[in-house]
């Protein structure tokens, strides 16, 4: 299926690994020009080097960074058609999961919202004028199953993502008539470096459970969360949903939430 993305210009935040890397790779495969933003590059992102890819080093805890990334896309490729707000997770200095609601300080709450909500707000604010110049475009916000399934071990993260999901609906209603589609993709547990790297979440759970990392990833967590598929979501599976929503082939889809979670959420 031709997704009609050839020549279109996209910004992807948090693009050096995990979901953001998979989205960047898929957009490039579909012929898009991509500005990939992250604090630093990675060997995997460097391997995608081409005239259609520009990496921008950006710290999204800096209030100026989102607008700078958007302007770099317009400078490099002359326009903007797609914004994927993927940067998120624990900000620098904050560790998840927590033991309790009581373990998060005010400063940690502020940092979590700065990274997971306010950076997206700023990127969207910078992107909308350029999208309007093009007669419309697509914004895809990466939320989380935690936005709808509250968890005391990720309480501040879930609250920030719930705000992002709410924002999606608001933006869709205001700017949809002007051709800007805004949608959310909500992943569940995804096999990303946050889980799999040394010292990551899988290692922490393994230490507590008296087992090893592979057992946590392949057995312990899927059983604990009662995942219908019995396994973690792959980053590419999330990227496929994101790129479809970014495509004009999803021209009548806006204000929607696409859940890619292996059956984690079971409520209506």
C-alpha positions in Angstrom: 0.0 0.0 0.0 1.4 3.4 -1.0 1.1 5.6 2.1 1.6 8.8 -0.1 4.5 10.0 2.1 7.1 10.5 -0.5 8.6 13.9 -0.3 6.7 14.9 2.9 8.6 16.4 5.8 8.4 14.9 9.3 9.8 15.7 12.7 10.3 12.8 15.1 11.3 13.5 18.7 13.1 11.0 20.8 14.3 9.4 17.6 17.6 7.8 18.5 16.2 4.5 19.8 13.1 2.5 20.6 9.8 3.6 19.1 11.3 6.9 17.8 14.0 5.1 15.9 11.5 2.6 14.4 9.2 5.5 13.3 12.2 7.4 11.7 13.2 4.3 9.8 9.7 3.6 8.6 9.1 7.1 7.4 12.4 7.1 5.5 11.4 3.8 3.9 8.2 5.4 2.8 10.1 8.2 1.1 9.6 11.0 3.7 12.2 13.6 4.7 12.8 13.3 8.4 14.3 15.5 11.1 15.2 13.2 13.9 15.6 14.9 17.3 17.2 13.5 20.4 19.8 14.5 23.0 22.4 12.5 21.0 22.5 10.2 18.1 23.0 6.4 18.2 24.8 3.9 16.0 21.3 2.7 14.8 20.3 6.2 13.8 23.6 6.9 12.2 23.1 3.8 10.1 20.1 5.4 8.5 22.2 8.4 7.2 21.0 9.8 3.9 20.2 13.2 2.3 16.6 12.7 3.5 17.6 12.5 7.2 18.8 15.3 9.4 19.6 14.7 13.1 19.2 17.6 15.5 20.7 17.3 19.0 18.0 18.6 21.3 17.3 18.4 25.0 13.5 18.6 25.4 13.8 19.7 29.0 14.9 23.0 27.4 11.8 25.1 26.7 13.4 26.5 23.5 14.3 23.1 22.0 11.0 22.1 20.5 10.6 25.2 18.4 14.3 25.0 17.3 13.7 21.5 16.0 10.7 22.5 14.1 12.5 25.5 12.5 15.4 23.2 11.6 13.0 21.0 9.6 11.6 24.0 7.7 15.2 25.2 7.1 16.4 21.9 5.9 13.5 20.7 3.8 11.4 23.9 3.2 8.2 22.8 5.0 6.6 20.7 7.6 3.9 18.0 7.1 4.1 15.7 10.1 5.0 16.0 13.8 5.5 12.8 15.9 5.8 13.7 19.6 7.6 10.6 20.8 10.1 12.0 23.3 9.0 10.8 26.8 9.6 8.5 29.7 11.6 9.2 32.7 13.4 12.6 32.3 17.0 13.0 33.4 17.4 12.4 37.1 14.1 10.6 37.5 13.8 6.8 37.9 10.8 4.6 37.2 9.1 2.5 38.4 8.5 3.9 41.8 7.4 2.1 44.9 4.5 4.5 45.8 2.8 7.8 45.0 4.6 9.1 48.1 8.0 8.6 46.6 7.7 11.3 43.9 8.7 14.9 44.9 7.3 18.1 43.5 10.4 18.6 41.5 10.1 15.1 40.0 6.5 15.7 39.1 7.5 19.0 37.4 10.3 17.2 35.4 7.9 14.4 34.4 5.4 16.9 33.0 8.1 19.0 31.4 9.4 16.1 29.4 6.2 14.2 28.7 3.6 16.9 28.2 5.1 20.4 28.0 7.7 19.5 25.4 4.9 18.2 23.1 2.8 21.3 23.8 5.7 23.5 22.7 6.5 21.4 19.6 2.8 21.5 18.5 2.6 25.3 19.1 5.7 25.7 16.8 4.5 23.3 14.2 0.9 24.5 13.7 1.7 27.6 11.7 3.8 25.6 9.3 1.2 22.9 8.9 -1.4 25.5 8.2 0.8 26.9 5.4 0.7 23.5 3.8 -3.0 23.3 4.0 -2.9 20.8 6.8 -0.9 17.9 8.1 -0.7 15.3 10.8 0.3 15.3 14.4 0.8 12.0 16.2 1.3 12.0 20.0 2.8 8.9 21.7 0.8 8.5 24.9 0.8 5.3 27.0 -1.5 2.6 28.4 -0.8 4.2 31.7 -2.9 7.2 30.6 -6.0 5.0 31.1 -4.7 2.4 33.5 -3.5 4.2 36.6 -0.5 2.8 38.4 1.0 4.0 41.7 4.4 3.0 40.5 4.2 5.3 37.5 1.7 7.9 38.9 3.3 11.1 37.6 4.1 9.5 34.2 0.6 8.3 33.8 -0.9 11.7 34.8 1.4 13.5 32.2 0.4 11.0 29.5 -3.3 11.4 30.4 -2.9 15.1 29.8 -1.3 14.4 26.4 -4.2 12.2 25.4 -6.7 14.9 26.4 -4.7 17.5 24.5 -5.0 15.4 21.4 -8.8 15.6 21.5 -8.8 19.3 22.0 -6.4 20.0 19.1 -8.3 17.7 16.8 -11.5 19.6 17.4 -9.9 23.1 17.0 -7.6 22.4 14.0 -9.3 19.6 12.2 -11.5 21.9 10.1 -8.2 23.5 8.9 -6.8 20.2 7.7 -4.6 19.3 10.7 -5.3 15.8 12.0 -4.2 15.0 15.5 -4.2 11.4 16.9 -2.7 9.4 19.7 -0.9 6.1 19.7 -0.9 4.4 23.2 1.6 1.6 23.5 1.7 -0.9 26.3 4.9 -2.5 27.4 7.3 -2.2 24.4 10.6 -4.1 24.0 12.8 -1.0 24.1 16.2 -0.2 25.6 14.4 1.3 28.7 13.5 -2.3 29.5 16.3 -4.3 27.9 19.5 -2.5 28.5 21.8 -3.3 31.3 20.5 -1.8 34.5 17.1 -1.2 32.9 13.6 -2.1 34.2 13.9 -5.8 33.4 17.1 -6.0 35.4 15.4 -4.2 38.4 12.5 -6.6 38.3 14.8 -9.6 37.9 16.7 -8.6 41.0 13.5 -8.3 43.0 12.1 -11.6 41.6 15.2 -13.6 41.9 15.4 -14.4 38.2 17.2 -13.1 35.1 16.5 -10.4 32.5 15.3 -12.8 29.7 12.8 -14.5 32.0 11.4 -11.2 33.0 10.9 -10.1 29.4 9.7 -13.4 28.1 7.6 -14.7 31.0 7.4 -12.7 34.2 6.0 -9.4 32.9 3.7 -10.8 30.2 2.1 -13.0 32.9 2.1 -10.3 35.5 0.3 -7.9 33.2 -1.9 -10.6 31.7 -1.0 -9.6 28.1 -3.4 -11.3 25.7 -0.6 -11.9 23.2 1.7 -13.3 25.9 4.6 -11.0 24.8 6.0 -7.5 24.7 5.0 -5.2 21.9 7.7 -4.6 19.3 8.7 -1.0 18.6 8.1 -1.6 14.9 4.5 -2.5 15.6 4.0 0.8 17.2 5.8 2.6 14.4 3.5 1.0 11.8 0.5 2.5 13.5 2.2 5.9 13.8 3.2 6.1 10.2 -0.3 5.0 9.0 -1.8 7.8 11.0 0.8 10.2 9.6 -0.2 9.2 6.1 -2.9 10.9 4.0 -4.4 7.4 3.7 -5.8 8.1 7.2 -7.4 11.3 6.0 -10.6 10.7 7.9 -9.0 9.7 11.2 -8.6 12.4 13.8 -9.0 12.7 17.5 -8.6 8.9 17.7 -6.5 6.8 20.0 -4.8 3.7 18.5 -3.9 1.2 21.3 -1.0 -1.0 20.5 -0.5 -2.9 23.8 -0.8 -6.7 23.3 -4.2 -6.7 25.0 -3.0 -4.9 28.2 -6.1 -2.7 28.4 -9.2 -4.9 28.8 -11.8 -2.3 29.8 -14.2 -0.7 27.4 
